[in-house]
Amino acid sequence: MSDLRICFVGDSFVNGIGDSEGLGWAGRICRAARGRGVVITRYDLGVRRDTSTLILRRCVAEVSARLDAVPCDGRVVFSFGVDDATDESGRRRVEPAQTLANAEELLEWSSRRYPTLMVGPPPLVGDAAYDARIVTLVPALAQLCSRRDIPFLDLHGPLARGETWRAEALVGDGAHPDAGGYARAAEVIEAWEPWRRWTR
Amino acid sequence: MSDLRICFVGDSFVNGIGDSEGLGWAGRICRAARGRGVVITRYDLGVRRDTSTLILRRCVAEVSARLDAVPCDGRVVFSFGVDDATDESGRRRVEPAQTLANAEELLEWSSRRYPTLMVGPPPLVGDAAYDARIVTLVPALAQLCSRRDIPFLDLHGPLARGETWRAEALVGDGAHPDAGGYARAAEVIEAWEPWRRWTR
């Protein structure tokens, strides 16, 4: 039996904020894998309001403490970007070039040590201008991952085109959905070949 | 609306290892609180095989990154001890005096900054000698918490006296239960007045 331990590193969407079932998409895809007989130790390293700059400050210490203490099949899934694109009094929290530099550093460090995936940021449905800033990050992150042979999943497209995520986020805080939105995100990731390869 | 964010700092039992529903006791008590209208951001800082010595190395950085970046109602729940009591080739991973010194340092740091609770270690049902070493830690940790006015919950007693935790752990890896055991642990914590005060 393999000893699969996965760090999910990112922001409030990784943590599953808003989900009344307390699982988020990461909890759901790990629970589904277990249903297929694949037991995963899930380390939730999603922190609210964390930009890629803040993630970079804590990632190495937090992931190492979880994956390097004992021999195990350690892996990492990143997902961030929404908080980078926040506008604060006319200034963006993290400029796109910096987001990409941070992502490059995170992905390089991780992929040299562990199998690594990246899930792109979800839509921010309550604010069109904000969401437009997120949209521009998606292909840039995808390209960066592609150059390093790290599988990248566009989560924004499917969630923005669907109804559940949008409807629940608008009822909630304008950003985070409830259980239905996270279930939909989990469905998209479950259908993604790189994740299936990890968990079959 | 308050912005309650709780770091659950500890070991594999805090992480909920073995739980096919992927929530553990911490996920369940937060979900139950939400059912009462109390929304909690849950930060799971439970790491497999972590002794109090290892927890001490990461606690300040990990908790600070989650509770200090923005104004919020940050709190901490500790739960550890089982891995300290592990016997490795005739040597205990952490001697009781060191466990207590570590606990003192953790509790002092935390309780000066955040409302803090401690949940005692659960039983290790698959190994009587191992469990006896855990049992001796419980009153010592309780006393230490009492001196600092930090509420301490004996989880070992109720779980060792009941059937669910024991039965599921024995079917599993001898240490970790499945959903039923964690649900029983959550029930015990839910009935604990200090936790109720935080979440009503």
HADDOCK unambig.tbl for C-alpha pairs under 7 A between the chains (distance, minus, plus):
assign (segid A and resid 17 and name CA) (segid B and resid 41 and name CA) 6.81 0.50 0.50
assign (segid A and resid 20 and name CA) (segid B and resid 31 and name CA) 6.57 0.50 0.50
assign (segid A and resid 20 and name CA) (segid B and resid 34 and name CA) 6.87 0.50 0.50
assign (segid A and resid 21 and name CA) (segid B and resid 31 and name CA) 6.27 0.50 0.50
assign (segid A and resid 22 and name CA) (segid B and resid 27 and name CA) 6.37 0.50 0.50
assign (segid A and resid 22 and name CA) (segid B and resid 31 and name CA) 6.10 0.50 0.50
assign (segid A and resid 27 and name CA) (segid B and resid 22 and name CA) 6.38 0.50 0.50
assign (segid A and resid 31 and name CA) (segid B and resid 20 and name CA) 6.58 0.50 0.50
assign (segid A and resid 31 and name CA) (segid B and resid 21 and name CA) 6.26 0.50 0.50
assign (segid A and resid 31 and name CA) (segid B and resid 22 and name CA) 6.09 0.50 0.50
assign (segid A and resid 34 and name CA) (segid B and resid 20 and name CA) 6.88 0.50 0.50
assign (segid A and resid 41 and name CA) (segid B and resid 17 and name CA) 6.81 0.50 0.50
assign (segid A and resid 44 and name CA) (segid B and resid 44 and name CA) 6.53 0.50 0.50
assign (segid A and resid 47 and name CA) (segid B and resid 66 and name CA) 6.34 0.50 0.50
assign (segid A and resid 66 and name CA) (segid B and resid 47 and name CA) 6.34 0.50 0.50
